[in-house]
């Protein structure tokens, strides 16, 4: 459970922003999005390979 302390006389927007930041750092949002729809293992693996190729291509261009 995330706990965000609220200071005396503080506007609600600031603690809400801190809560959102903490929530994003935990990685829960990303996990929920991945569980929303099932992806076949072959599709996941293909996406990983494509990402690795893209990153490698960027590194190769940087060295030239």
Rosetta silent file (secondary structure, phi, psi, omega in degrees, C-alpha in Angstrom):
SEQUENCE: XXXXXXXXXXXXXXXXXXXXXXXXXXXXXXXXXXXXXXXXXXXXXXXXXXXXXXXXXXXXXXXX
SCORE:     score description
SCORE:     0.000 S_00000001
   1 L     0.000  134.532  179.292    0.000    0.000    0.000 S_00000001
   2 L   -89.504  131.940  178.635    1.319    3.425   -0.916 S_00000001
   3 L  -119.403  126.146  178.230    1.214    6.060    1.800 S_00000001
   4 L  -121.573  112.490 -179.893    1.642    9.716    0.964 S_00000001
   5 L   -70.984  141.082  178.219    1.730   12.080    3.956 S_00000001
   6 L  -109.705  127.129 -179.137   -0.223   15.307    3.587 S_00000001
   7 L   -81.264  159.157 -178.915    1.182   18.382    5.289 S_00000001
   8 L   -63.572  126.720  177.321   -0.961   20.851    7.177 S_00000001
   9 L    75.791   11.921 -178.102   -2.608   23.373    4.832 S_00000001
  10 L   -84.527  139.845  177.225   -1.201   21.700    1.711 S_00000001
  11 L   -65.477  147.269 -175.170   -3.213   21.763   -1.498 S_00000001
  12 H   -68.835  -20.137 -177.363   -4.479   18.311   -2.565 S_00000001
  13 H   -65.795  -38.923 -177.848   -2.751   18.558   -5.962 S_00000001
  14 H   -66.569  -49.141  177.327    0.782   18.157   -4.576 S_00000001
  15 H   -63.983  -33.320  177.723    0.178   14.924   -2.607 S_00000001
  16 H   -63.855  -40.306  177.832   -1.788   13.552   -5.553 S_00000001
  17 H   -65.368  -40.292  177.393    1.185   14.226   -7.817 S_00000001
  18 H   -64.303  -39.699  178.444    3.515   12.485   -5.331 S_00000001
  19 H   -62.525  -45.998  179.987    1.162    9.507   -5.214 S_00000001
  20 H   -60.843  -40.327  179.952    1.097    9.221   -9.010 S_00000001
  21 H   -64.727  -43.364  177.968    4.896    9.379   -9.135 S_00000001
  22 H   -63.649  -41.368 -179.519    5.234    6.626   -6.515 S_00000001
  23 H   -61.839  -42.169  178.960    2.654    4.512   -8.332 S_00000001
  24 H   -65.519  -37.179 -178.190    4.575    4.803  -11.619 S_00000001
  25 H   -69.424  -27.102 -179.369    7.848    3.832   -9.934 S_00000001
  26 H   -71.210  -25.295  179.510    6.372    0.624   -8.513 S_00000001
  27 L    86.234    6.876  179.882    5.671   -0.716  -12.025 S_00000001
  28 H   -63.503  -40.356 -177.606    2.113   -1.774  -11.185 S_00000001
  29 H   -61.217  -45.387 -179.746    0.642    0.176  -14.085 S_00000001
  30 H   -64.273  -39.924  179.371    2.868   -1.551  -16.609 S_00000001
  31 H   -65.172  -40.430  178.393    2.079   -4.958  -15.120 S_00000001
  32 H   -64.664  -38.761  179.660   -1.651   -4.298  -15.311 S_00000001
  33 H   -66.763  -36.954 -179.188   -1.367   -3.244  -18.938 S_00000001
  34 H   -72.190  -31.012  179.251    0.506   -6.399  -19.887 S_00000001
  35 H   -80.581  -12.071 -177.622   -2.067   -8.595  -18.146 S_00000001
  36 H   -62.856  -37.084 -177.427   -4.934   -6.829  -19.872 S_00000001
  37 L  -136.492  137.212  179.912   -4.405   -8.789  -23.068 S_00000001
  38 L   -79.488  132.570  174.718   -2.698  -12.137  -23.628 S_00000001
  39 L  -115.896  133.887  178.273    0.248  -12.140  -26.018 S_00000001
  40 L   -63.647  146.890  179.667    1.590  -15.352  -27.439 S_00000001
  41 H   -57.204  -34.502  179.719    5.157  -16.137  -26.368 S_00000001
  42 H   -67.119  -35.076  179.129    6.304  -16.052  -29.990 S_00000001
  43 H   -69.889  -40.715  178.485    4.928  -12.514  -30.401 S_00000001
  44 H   -63.135  -44.916 -179.706    6.650  -11.364  -27.206 S_00000001
  45 H   -63.467  -41.351  179.148    9.940  -12.898  -28.327 S_00000001
  46 H   -62.620  -39.965  178.432    9.666  -11.296  -31.778 S_00000001
  47 H   -64.826  -39.822  177.925    9.099   -7.876  -30.173 S_00000001
  48 H   -63.782  -41.503  179.616   12.172   -8.354  -27.978 S_00000001
  49 H   -65.393  -42.541  179.105   14.291   -9.290  -30.993 S_00000001
  50 H   -63.409  -40.013  178.400   13.050   -6.281  -32.965 S_00000001
  51 H   -65.133  -42.019  178.982   13.829   -3.959  -30.065 S_00000001
  52 H   -63.611  -39.938  177.655   17.315   -5.438  -29.722 S_00000001
  53 H   -64.494  -40.806  179.854   17.932   -4.978  -33.449 S_00000001
  54 H   -63.058  -45.924  179.766   16.765   -1.371  -33.258 S_00000001
  55 H   -64.746  -41.391  178.885   19.055   -0.602  -30.308 S_00000001
  56 H   -63.360  -39.502  178.451   21.984   -2.341  -31.989 S_00000001
  57 H   -63.306  -41.348  177.515   21.379   -0.351  -35.160 S_00000001
  58 H   -62.928  -41.557  179.454   21.428    2.906  -33.163 S_00000001
  59 H   -66.759  -37.702  178.378   24.699    1.907  -31.499 S_00000001
  60 H   -65.192  -41.878  178.722   26.242    0.956  -34.832 S_00000001
  61 H   -66.463  -32.910  179.855   25.290    4.319  -36.353 S_00000001
  62 H   -68.616  -33.342 -178.750   26.727    6.095  -33.334 S_00000001
  63 H   -79.314  -19.537 -177.936   30.098    4.402  -33.788 S_00000001
  64 L   -76.281    0.000    0.000   30.364    5.270  -37.493 S_00000001
